[in-house]
Amino acid sequence: MTNASTSSTPNASDAPANATNPPPPWKPERHRWTWKDLLTAPMLAFKPTCMVVSALMLLAFGGLAAWFDHLSPSLGGWWWPVWSAFILVGLVIYGIGATLITTYMKADALDDEFLSLKEAVQQWLPRLRSAVIVPLFLVVLVVGVHGLMIWLPMFIASIPYVGSALYALLYPFGVIAAIFAILLLLVALLGLFVFPAVIAVRKHGWFDHVVDTIEAVGTRPHIIIASLVLSGVLMLVAFGIGMGAMGYLHGAARVLPRWSERQELSEPARAEWRAIGISSEALSWFWGPTYGVSLPLSKASANDEPYYKWGTGLLLGSWQTLIGALILGYCLNLFIAGGTLAYLLVREDDYWDDENLEDLDKLAKELEEEAKREEQGLPSPTTAAATAPSTPPAAGGTPPTA
């Protein structure tokens, strides 16, 4: 009996040890990224919210292009400065939108289905400054290096007699400087592909984001280039399928029978004629007139009939414009998703150092466990703690303190 009672009595020294050594905090299971993850870009890019944001970015680009085309005839010698200013504004728009999209995609890369747009925006706002400064700094860095290492020495070399002598003597150094300037330009162009992912993943200041971008490109440029090529192929395929579907319906409308000898076009084709004119004009900043020119037009023009001009044709044109913008938005999403996956593959360790991502995965795990408890009819830990009776203090002991 003594041995049994002794063995059943817990060791008093175990309680302090358990109290002073709590279990380690949960962390997400480490994911090993491989080149095959680059092929998941189509699924990662298929997010309606991100497609809308990308479509709005493209519409903003189209507005800038139309504005510049309107101003360019009267610019004269100011054409290059104004054009450069429009390019910088476009880069800022891209940086802001692409960083928001990448922040939203970041958690989805680990199958986190619980990240809402509101939570993504909350994570994106502290990174907004970097989203604006990083692309501008890359452009200024390239322009500054080219100006100081190439164009300033070439300007000095234009001095009569002395300049040509310096140019001839220092030509090897000029070649080295030109190679460095070209490589820096390539690094900056590839950096525009991955910098949204750098900003979304890393929690640093804007200058550290610039350094991380250059380091990511310089670490494994072959992966960045391969991902860029693959993203371009996927964008062409997605654009071809989307526009091919609209072209398929257009072709079917052309061969449908006419129900009257007075009609040169079928009913769908009459609406298509007006619709294609609307969508081509609305999206002319990107692709201009497309397959609409293949529709015949005669004296019985659909544009002259109010029913097709302001009725079915207008409605169909609105649909074609919206769908075309979403197709373009999805293509831009593929570009951003390719850069995100490429950066995760190149800088895997940095990805797992992101505390925000670990918090998101922890939240996802907690929500998943809570859903399983609800399916089994078990109360949640917070509900059980609230309804559990308080434990009275032991005899002769002190009451527990909060």
C-alpha positions as CSV (number, residue, x, y, z in Angstrom):
1,M,0.0,0.0,0.0
2,T,2.8,2.3,0.9
3,N,4.5,1.7,-2.4
4,A,1.2,2.2,-4.4
5,S,0.4,5.4,-2.6
6,T,3.9,6.7,-3.0
7,S,3.9,5.9,-6.8
8,S,0.5,7.5,-7.3
9,T,1.5,10.7,-5.6
10,P,2.9,13.3,-8.1
11,N,6.4,14.5,-7.5
12,A,6.2,18.0,-6.0
13,S,9.4,19.1,-7.8
14,D,7.7,18.5,-11.2
15,A,5.2,21.4,-10.8
16,P,7.7,24.2,-10.6
17,A,9.6,22.8,-13.5
18,N,6.5,22.7,-15.7
19,A,5.6,26.2,-14.5
20,T,9.0,27.7,-15.3
21,N,9.4,25.9,-18.6
22,P,6.2,26.6,-20.7
23,P,5.9,24.9,-24.0
24,P,7.5,26.7,-26.9
25,P,5.3,29.0,-29.0
26,W,3.8,27.6,-32.1
27,K,5.4,28.5,-35.4
28,P,4.3,27.7,-38.9
29,E,5.7,24.6,-40.5
30,R,8.7,25.5,-42.7
31,H,7.9,25.4,-46.4
32,R,10.7,24.5,-48.8
33,W,10.3,26.6,-51.9
34,T,11.3,25.0,-55.2
35,W,11.1,26.1,-58.9
36,K,7.8,24.2,-59.1
37,D,6.2,26.8,-56.9
38,L,6.6,29.3,-59.7
39,L,4.0,27.3,-61.6
40,T,1.4,28.2,-59.0
41,A,1.3,31.8,-60.1
42,P,-2.0,31.4,-62.1
43,M,-3.8,30.2,-59.0
44,L,-2.1,32.8,-56.7
45,A,-3.1,35.6,-59.2
46,F,-6.7,34.5,-59.5
47,K,-8.1,36.7,-56.7
48,P,-11.0,39.0,-57.7
49,T,-10.0,41.8,-55.3
50,C,-6.4,41.9,-56.6
51,M,-7.8,41.8,-60.2
52,V,-9.9,44.8,-59.5
53,V,-6.9,46.7,-58.0
54,S,-4.8,45.8,-61.0
55,A,-7.5,46.9,-63.4
56,L,-7.7,50.2,-61.6
57,M,-3.9,50.6,-61.9
58,L,-4.1,49.9,-65.6
59,L,-6.9,52.5,-66.0
60,A,-4.7,55.0,-64.2
61,F,-1.8,54.2,-66.6
62,G,-4.2,54.7,-69.5
63,G,-5.3,58.1,-68.0
64,L,-1.7,59.1,-67.7
65,A,-0.9,58.1,-71.3
66,A,-4.0,59.9,-72.6
67,W,-3.0,63.0,-70.7
68,F,0.5,63.0,-72.0
69,D,-0.6,62.5,-75.6
70,H,-2.9,65.5,-75.1
71,L,0.0,67.6,-73.8
72,S,2.9,66.4,-76.0
73,P,2.1,68.6,-79.1
74,S,2.6,71.8,-77.1
75,L,5.6,70.7,-74.9
76,G,8.3,71.5,-77.4
77,G,11.7,71.3,-75.6
78,W,10.0,70.2,-72.4
79,W,8.9,66.9,-73.9
80,W,11.7,64.8,-72.1
81,P,11.2,66.3,-68.6
82,V,7.4,66.0,-68.8
83,W,7.7,62.4,-70.1
84,S,10.1,61.5,-67.3
85,A,7.7,63.0,-64.7
86,F,4.9,60.9,-66.1
87,I,7.1,57.8,-66.0
88,L,7.9,58.5,-62.3
89,V,4.2,59.0,-61.5
90,G,3.4,55.7,-63.2
91,L,6.1,53.9,-61.1
92,V,4.6,55.4,-57.9
93,I,1.1,54.1,-58.9
94,Y,2.6,50.7,-59.7
95,G,4.5,50.6,-56.4
96,I,1.5,51.4,-54.3
97,G,-0.9,49.0,-56.1
98,A,1.6,46.2,-56.5
99,T,2.6,46.3,-52.9
100,L,-1.0,46.1,-51.7
101,I,-1.6,43.1,-54.0
102,T,1.6,41.4,-52.9
103,T,0.7,41.9,-49.2
104,Y,-2.7,40.3,-49.9
105,M,-1.0,37.4,-51.8
106,K,1.7,36.9,-49.2
107,A,-0.3,34.9,-46.7
108,D,-2.1,33.1,-49.5
109,A,1.2,31.6,-50.6
110,L,1.0,29.5,-47.4
111,D,-2.7,28.5,-47.9
112,D,-3.9,31.1,-45.4
113,E,-7.5,31.6,-46.3
114,F,-8.4,33.8,-43.4
115,L,-6.6,37.0,-44.4
116,S,-9.2,39.7,-45.2
117,L,-8.7,42.8,-47.4
118,K,-8.9,44.9,-44.2
119,E,-6.1,43.0,-42.6
120,A,-4.0,43.3,-45.7
121,V,-4.6,47.0,-45.8
122,Q,-3.5,47.3,-42.2
123,Q,-0.3,45.5,-43.0
124,W,0.2,47.6,-46.2
125,L,-0.2,51.1,-44.7
126,P,3.1,51.0,-42.7
127,R,4.8,49.9,-46.0
128,L,3.3,52.7,-48.1
129,R,6.3,55.0,-47.7
130,S,8.7,52.3,-49.1
131,A,6.2,51.5,-51.9
132,V,6.6,55.1,-53.1
133,I,10.3,55.7,-52.4
134,V,11.9,52.4,-53.5
135,P,11.0,52.6,-57.3
136,L,11.9,56.3,-57.4
137,F,15.2,55.6,-55.7
138,L,16.0,52.8,-58.2
139,V,15.4,55.2,-61.1
140,V,17.4,58.0,-59.5
141,L,20.2,55.6,-58.7
142,V,20.4,54.5,-62.3
143,V,20.2,58.0,-63.7
144,G,22.8,59.3,-61.3
145,V,25.3,56.5,-62.0
146,H,24.9,56.9,-65.8
147,G,25.2,60.7,-65.5
148,L,28.3,60.7,-63.3
149,M,30.1,57.7,-64.8
150,I,29.2,58.1,-68.5
151,W,27.8,61.4,-69.5
152,L,29.8,63.7,-67.3
153,P,33.1,62.2,-68.5
154,M,31.9,62.3,-72.1
155,F,31.1,65.9,-71.7
156,I,34.6,66.5,-70.4
157,A,35.9,64.6,-73.4
158,S,34.2,67.1,-75.7
159,I,36.9,69.7,-74.8
160,P,38.9,70.4,-78.0
161,Y,42.2,68.4,-78.3
162,V,42.4,67.6,-74.5
163,G,39.1,65.7,-74.5
164,S,40.0,63.4,-77.3
165,A,43.4,62.6,-75.6
166,L,41.7,61.8,-72.3
167,Y,39.1,59.7,-74.1
168,A,41.8,57.7,-75.9
169,L,43.9,57.2,-72.8
170,L,41.1,56.3,-70.4
171,Y,39.0,54.3,-72.8
172,P,39.4,51.0,-70.9
173,F,38.1,52.7,-67.8
174,G,35.2,54.0,-69.8
175,V,34.3,50.5,-71.0
176,I,34.4,49.3,-67.4
177,A,32.2,52.2,-66.3
178,A,29.7,51.5,-69.1
179,I,29.5,47.8,-68.2
180,F,28.8,48.7,-64.6
181,A,26.2,51.2,-65.6
182,I,24.5,48.7,-67.9
183,L,24.5,46.0,-65.2
184,L,23.0,48.4,-62.7
185,L,20.3,49.2,-65.2
186,L,19.5,45.5,-65.6
187,V,19.5,45.1,-61.8
188,A,17.0,48.0,-61.4
189,L,14.7,46.6,-64.2
190,L,14.7,43.2,-62.5
191,G,14.3,45.0,-59.1
192,L,11.0,46.5,-60.4
193,F,9.8,42.9,-60.8
194,V,10.5,41.8,-57.2
195,F,10.5,45.0,-55.1
196,P,6.8,44.7,-54.2
197,A,7.5,41.3,-52.7
198,V,10.5,42.7,-50.8
199,I,8.4,45.4,-49.2
200,A,5.5,43.1,-48.4
201,V,7.7,40.4,-46.8
202,R,10.4,42.4,-45.0
203,K,9.8,44.8,-42.2
204,H,12.5,47.4,-42.7
205,G,12.9,51.0,-43.7
206,W,12.8,52.1,-47.3
207,F,16.6,52.2,-47.7
208,D,16.9,48.6,-46.4
209,H,14.2,47.6,-48.9
210,V,16.3,49.1,-51.7
211,V,19.3,47.1,-50.4
212,D,17.3,43.9,-50.1
213,T,15.9,44.4,-53.6
214,I,19.4,44.8,-55.1
215,E,20.7,41.9,-53.0
216,A,17.8,39.6,-54.0
217,V,18.5,40.3,-57.7
218,G,22.2,39.9,-57.3
219,T,21.9,36.7,-55.3
220,R,20.3,34.5,-58.0
221,P,19.6,36.5,-61.1
222,H,18.9,33.4,-63.1
223,I,15.9,32.6,-61.0
224,I,14.6,36.1,-61.3
225,I,15.1,36.1,-65.1
226,A,13.5,32.6,-65.5
227,S,10.5,33.7,-63.4
228,L,10.1,36.9,-65.4
229,V,10.2,34.9,-68.7
230,L,7.7,32.3,-67.3
231,S,5.4,35.1,-66.1
232,G,5.5,36.7,-69.5
233,V,4.5,33.4,-71.1
234,L,1.7,32.9,-68.6
235,M,0.5,36.5,-69.2
236,L,0.4,35.9,-73.0
237,V,-1.5,32.6,-72.5
238,A,-4.0,34.2,-70.1
239,F,-4.5,37.2,-72.4
240,G,-4.9,34.9,-75.4
241,I,-7.5,32.7,-73.7
242,G,-9.5,35.7,-72.4
243,M,-9.5,37.6,-75.7
244,G,-9.9,34.4,-77.6
245,A,-13.1,33.7,-75.7
246,M,-14.5,37.1,-76.7
247,G,-13.3,36.7,-80.3
248,Y,-14.9,33.2,-80.4
249,L,-18.3,34.8,-79.6
250,H,-17.6,37.5,-82.1
251,G,-16.9,35.0,-84.8
252,A,-20.0,33.0,-84.0
253,A,-22.1,36.2,-84.3
254,R,-20.7,36.8,-87.8
255,V,-21.9,33.4,-89.1
256,L,-25.3,33.4,-87.5
257,P,-28.3,33.6,-90.0
258,R,-30.0,36.8,-90.8
259,W,-33.8,36.8,-90.3
260,S,-34.4,39.5,-92.9
261,E,-33.0,40.3,-96.3
262,R,-32.7,43.9,-95.2
263,Q,-30.2,42.9,-92.5
264,E,-26.6,42.5,-93.4
265,L,-25.7,41.4,-89.9
266,S,-27.2,39.0,-87.5
267,E,-28.8,40.3,-84.2
268,P,-25.7,39.5,-82.1
269,A,-23.4,41.0,-84.8
270,R,-25.4,44.2,-84.9
271,A,-24.9,44.6,-81.1
272,E,-21.3,43.5,-81.4
273,W,-20.6,46.3,-83.9
274,R,-21.6,49.0,-81.5
275,A,-20.1,47.1,-78.5
276,I,-16.6,46.7,-80.0
277,G,-16.5,50.3,-80.9
278,I,-17.1,51.2,-77.2
279,S,-14.7,48.7,-75.7
280,S,-12.0,49.5,-78.3
281,E,-12.3,53.2,-77.5
282,A,-12.4,52.6,-73.7
283,L,-9.3,50.4,-73.8
284,S,-7.5,51.9,-76.8
285,W,-4.7,53.0,-74.5
286,F,-3.7,49.3,-74.4
287,W,-4.6,47.4,-77.5
288,G,-6.4,49.9,-79.8
289,P,-9.0,48.7,-82.4
290,T,-8.9,44.9,-82.6
291,Y,-11.2,42.3,-84.2
292,G,-14.0,44.8,-84.6
293,V,-12.7,46.0,-87.9
294,S,-13.6,42.7,-89.5
295,L,-17.4,43.4,-89.2
296,P,-18.9,44.7,-92.4
297,L,-20.5,48.1,-92.3
298,S,-22.9,49.4,-95.0
299,K,-25.8,51.7,-95.3
300,A,-27.8,49.7,-92.8
301,S,-25.3,50.6,-90.1
302,A,-26.1,49.4,-86.6
303,N,-24.7,52.7,-85.3
304,D,-27.6,54.6,-86.9
305,E,-30.3,52.6,-85.1
306,P,-31.0,53.8,-81.6
307,Y,-32.0,50.3,-80.4
308,Y,-28.5,49.0,-81.0
309,K,-26.6,52.2,-80.4
310,W,-28.1,53.1,-77.0
311,G,-29.6,49.7,-76.1
312,T,-28.1,46.3,-76.6
313,G,-24.9,47.6,-78.1
314,L,-24.3,49.9,-75.2
315,L,-24.9,47.2,-72.7
316,L,-22.7,44.7,-74.5
317,G,-20.0,47.3,-74.9
318,S,-20.0,47.9,-71.2
319,W,-19.7,44.2,-70.5
320,Q,-16.8,43.9,-72.9
321,T,-15.0,46.9,-71.4
322,L,-15.4,45.5,-67.9
323,I,-14.3,41.9,-68.8
324,G,-11.4,43.3,-70.9
325,A,-10.2,45.3,-67.9
326,L,-10.4,42.3,-65.6
327,I,-8.5,40.2,-68.1
328,L,-5.7,42.8,-68.2
329,G,-5.9,43.0,-64.4
330,Y,-5.4,39.2,-64.2
331,C,-2.4,39.5,-66.5
332,L,-0.8,42.1,-64.3
333,N,-1.6,39.9,-61.3
334,L,0.4,37.1,-62.9
335,F,3.3,39.5,-63.3
336,I,3.1,40.5,-59.6
337,A,2.6,36.9,-58.5
338,G,5.6,35.8,-60.5
339,G,7.8,38.4,-58.8
340,T,6.4,37.4,-55.4
341,L,7.1,33.7,-55.9
342,A,10.6,34.4,-57.3
343,Y,11.5,36.4,-54.3
344,L,10.2,33.8,-51.9
345,L,12.4,31.2,-53.7
346,V,15.5,33.4,-53.7
347,R,15.2,34.8,-50.2
348,E,13.5,31.9,-48.4
349,D,15.2,32.7,-45.0
350,D,14.0,36.3,-45.0
351,Y,10.5,35.1,-45.7
352,W,10.4,33.0,-42.5
353,D,11.8,35.9,-40.5
354,D,8.6,37.9,-41.0
355,E,6.8,38.0,-37.7
356,N,3.6,39.2,-39.3
357,L,3.3,36.1,-41.4
358,E,3.8,33.8,-38.4
359,D,1.1,35.7,-36.6
360,L,-1.2,35.2,-39.6
361,D,-0.5,31.5,-39.7
362,K,-1.0,31.3,-36.0
363,L,-4.4,33.0,-36.4
364,A,-5.3,30.6,-39.2
365,K,-4.4,27.6,-37.1
366,E,-6.5,28.9,-34.1
367,L,-9.5,29.6,-36.4
368,E,-9.1,26.1,-37.9
369,E,-9.0,24.5,-34.5
370,E,-12.0,26.5,-33.3
371,A,-14.0,25.4,-36.4
372,K,-13.1,21.8,-35.6
373,R,-14.4,22.2,-32.0
374,E,-17.6,23.7,-33.3
375,E,-18.1,20.7,-35.6
376,Q,-17.6,18.4,-32.6
377,G,-19.9,20.4,-30.4
378,L,-17.1,21.4,-28.0
379,P,-17.0,24.9,-26.4
380,S,-14.1,27.2,-27.4
381,P,-11.4,27.7,-24.8
382,T,-12.6,31.3,-24.0
383,T,-16.1,30.1,-23.5
384,A,-15.0,27.2,-21.3
385,A,-12.8,29.5,-19.2
386,A,-15.7,32.0,-18.7
387,T,-18.2,29.3,-17.7
388,A,-15.9,27.2,-15.5
389,P,-16.5,27.6,-11.7
390,S,-13.8,29.3,-9.7
391,T,-11.7,26.9,-7.6
392,P,-11.9,27.6,-3.9
393,P,-8.7,28.1,-2.1
394,A,-7.2,25.1,-0.3
395,A,-7.6,24.9,3.5
396,G,-5.1,27.0,5.3
397,G,-3.9,28.4,2.0
398,T,-4.1,31.9,0.5
399,P,-6.6,32.7,-2.2
400,P,-5.2,32.8,-5.7
401,T,-4.2,36.2,-7.0
402,A,-5.1,37.6,-10.5
